[in-house]
Amino acid sequence: MGNCIYCGKPAGFLRKTHKECKQKHDQGKSEIVSLVGKVGSEGGDLKHLESSIEQVAANSFVDSESLRALVASGWEKAVELAFDDGLLSEQEETALSELKEHFGLSQQALDRTGSYSKLVKGAVLRDIMDGNLPERMKVDGDLPFNLQKTEKVVWVFQNVNYYEEKTRTRYVGGSQGVSIRIAKGLYYRTGAFKGERVQTSETIHADTGLLGITNKHIYFAGPSKMFRIAFNKIVAFEPFSDGIGVQRDAQTAKPQSFQTGDGWFTYNLITNLAQL
Ligand SMILES: [Zn+2]
C-alpha cells in the first residue's frame, strides 16, 4: 500500500495519489495564479490577497516553495492581462510593481519568459506616447556610439543581426544560339550582350552587434559595420515579427533591417521616437 503524495493517507495498491487529492491540488494551483493575476493587473488589497492564497495553498496541498513559484506565474499572468488592451497604463504598471514588492519577487524570477522585460518595454512606449523621453535603461560601461550633445540613449538591443539588401545585376535573353564552342570553354558572340538587364535583390546578413536607439538616431555597432541613421533621413519603416526594416532617403540607399527578436517593441519604439 502506497501513501497519497498529497494527503499522506493510504492510497491503495500501487497508487501514489487519490484522484480527489490530485484534482484539489490542480484546482488550487490555478486558483492561486488567477487570484494573483487579477490583483496584479487591476490592483487590490495585497494583504488580503496574501491570506487568500495561503488559505487556498493549505487546502490544496501546495507547499510554500510551490506557492512562491505560483505567485511568480500569477505575476506573469497579470502582465499578459495588462497588455490585453494593447498598452500598459500607469495604474497597471503600479499594480504590477506593488505586487512584485509585496511578495519580494526578484527581477530574475519574473523574467524567465520575458515578462519583466515586457513590463519595462510597455512603460518605455507609454512614456514616448505621452511625449516624454524615457529614462529607464541603465547602461553599464561605455557604449561605442558617438552621441551628439543633446542626444539620449533610450534603448540598447544586444546581439542584433543586421541585414542589407544587395542588388545583383544579371542579363537575360539576347539572341538565341549565341555561343560557339572553341578549344577551351565557351566563347560568347557579340550578340550575347544585348540581353535585358535584370536586377534581383537578395538579403545579406552583414553583421551582428549592438543596436542603440536614441531620441535622434538609430546606431549600429558590430565588428565590421558601424553607422548611424538619423530619423529624419528615414522615409519608410517596415514592421517584421522579429525586427524592423528601414529605407533611407537617398537614391542609392538599399533597404536595411535589424533583427532584435521583438518586432512589436522595436517597431513601436523607433516609429514613435521618430515622431517625438
Ligand atoms: Zn490523498
Residues whose N, C-alpha, C, O or C-beta is under 5 A from the ligand:
A	BS01	ZN	C4 Y6 C7 G8 H18 C21
